[in-house]
């Protein structure tokens, strides 16, 4: 029977099986330094399963292996968690942190490939994407882990948090480059506001609390909703063992941020944070799409505009402004500049709430204010653009953007390799099937990238 859920139709129609294909067709020339795997995660419920919220669809990872100018393989695998077989998250003993969709993100740290969902423990995968099982950092992680950890390019530390609708609302962790948790702290003053992402600078950790917060009366799939009574705030905490006790909270305008592009200290010592945000109407439109409400709303990105906050710690003030009127989401940067002042950032563009505009990959030059868009074509939706540095890179945008497109007209998908400097297409890898539109992913190089401090 045909579904009316928008997150199970069109670009988001789930695939029904797991496949492996080798010797993929390549148009153009793959740069030889692309030696590794692009792995992307997203929600893909099993056949016959209709979740009541997009976020509750079981996770499926898709991998593409590149080596020496060839596309060696594509494979897709469900993340085999208890939830895939119907195990409930809520039990008589409390939340089951292993009953995860594991469908939001996938990263590698300290040699472990981890599929992430913010309400649960990570799930470890093999290099070939088979499921190993829940991973709790050797028993030292006893709560949920965000789907958006940050790896410090200077020392390889992994910074992350766990959030909860109940006290403690926010717990901060640091794992060293070997994958051992070396610091954890409950963050004072945090609330039940939804915290999906955060930011890391050279000297600070930056949390964002928006107007979306825990709402036990919300029964449309996930118990969160917009609240005018929930204050929007930025929390700035010094990095280091005693940082939690020195966190400061700054009020900002109403809104909700899902994904931070980056944050850094500017030349005056102020904290600069950027990322797409939505207002109340933008959240309503997105939520209606996520839950398949009669007013279907619009795909992720409705009324989502890039905003900049400048936090002056000395003055105790925040200056904020929308810096672009293009509808975008899924911001990315050259991760070697994470926590440092960056010039370029990338995002996926979406049609606005009235249907104007198109899908594409956007590049922003924060120095000149220029904006460039790579149009992917009619009836095609690109995935988050993952930046991979070029060999011997000397400029911030020396590198490549990897994005997987869903092509409805051809019922197919391609991996596009774009020049991150000019957004020109360098190569196209034809995949053996249409890949379900997903959320986040990572490039896993076979050799560690240069992490020279920027």
Beta strands, then each sheet from edge to edge (+ up, - down):
strand 1: 20-22
strand 2: 25-28
strand 3: 36-43
strand 4: 59-67
strand 5: 70-78
strand 6: 90-91
strand 7: 94-95
strand 8: 105-109
strand 9: 112-116
strand 10: 122-125
strand 11: 131-135
strand 12: 150-151
strand 13: 158-163
strand 14: 170-175
strand 15: 181-186
strand 16: 198-200
strand 17: 204-209
strand 18: 212-214
strand 19: 224-226
strand 20: 233-238
strand 21: 248-251
strand 22: 256-265
strand 23: 271-278
strand 24: 305-312
strand 25: 317-322
strand 26: 328-332
strand 27: 344-349
strand 28: 360-365
strand 29: 371-375
strand 30: 380-382
strand 31: 386-389
strand 32: 399-407
strand 33: 412-419
strand 34: 425-430
strand 35: 441-445
sheet 1: 1+ 5- 4+ 3- 35+
sheet 2: 2+ 34- 33+ 32- 30+
sheet 3: 2+ 34- 33+ 32- 31+
sheet 4: 6+ 7-
sheet 5: 8+ 9- 10+ 11-
sheet 6: 12+ 13- 14+ 15-
sheet 7: 16+ 17- 20+ 21-
sheet 8: 18+ 19-
sheet 9: 22+ 23- 24+ 25-
sheet 10: 26+ 27- 28+ 29-
end
